[in-house]
Amino acid sequence: MKRRKFITKYSYAPWFRTTRRVCAQLILPFTIFQLIRTIFIPTVFDILLLTVFIAIAVFIFFEIV
């Protein structure tokens, strides 16, 4: 059995690619909304959630995973 040396985005399961495309479309509006909310009412939870959203956006748009 041959092993693949490189993992491409086409080697993932179709459901994972679909989920990734949906997340890519939704993460930017969620992040912007959370940023506006954090500016007006900053709580620890809002800051942590904004950090998570930014991390997810970076991972998706730079295709890290």
C-alpha positions in Angstrom: 0.0 0.0 0.0 1.4 3.4 -1.0 1.4 6.3 1.4 0.7 9.8 0.3 3.4 12.3 0.9 1.3 15.4 0.7 -2.2 16.0 2.0 -4.2 18.1 -0.4 -7.6 19.6 0.1 -9.0 17.0 -2.2 -7.9 14.1 -0.1 -10.4 15.0 2.7 -13.9 13.5 2.9 -16.6 15.3 1.0 -18.5 16.2 4.2 -15.4 17.8 5.6 -14.9 19.9 2.5 -18.5 21.0 2.6 -18.3 21.9 6.3 -15.1 23.8 5.7 -16.7 25.8 2.8 -19.8 26.7 5.0 -17.5 27.7 7.9 -15.5 29.9 5.5 -18.6 31.7 4.5 -19.9 32.2 8.0 -16.8 32.9 10.1 -16.2 36.5 8.8 -19.7 37.8 9.6 -19.6 36.1 13.0 -16.2 37.6 13.7 -17.2 41.1 12.7 -20.3 40.9 14.8 -18.3 39.6 17.8 -15.7 42.4 17.3 -18.5 45.1 17.4 -20.0 43.5 20.4 -16.7 43.3 22.2 -16.0 46.9 21.5 -19.3 48.0 23.1 -19.6 45.5 26.0 -16.2 43.9 26.7 -16.5 40.8 28.9 -14.0 37.9 29.3 -16.3 35.6 27.4 -16.6 38.0 24.5 -12.8 38.4 24.3 -12.3 34.7 24.4 -14.9 34.0 21.8 -13.5 36.7 19.5 -10.0 35.1 19.9 -11.5 31.7 18.9 -13.3 33.2 15.9 -10.1 35.0 14.7 -8.1 31.7 15.1 -10.7 29.8 13.1 -10.7 32.4 10.4 -6.9 32.4 10.1 -6.8 28.6 9.9 -9.5 28.5 7.2 -8.3 31.4 5.0 -4.6 30.4 5.2 -5.5 26.7 4.7 -3.4 25.6 7.7 -5.6 22.5 8.4 
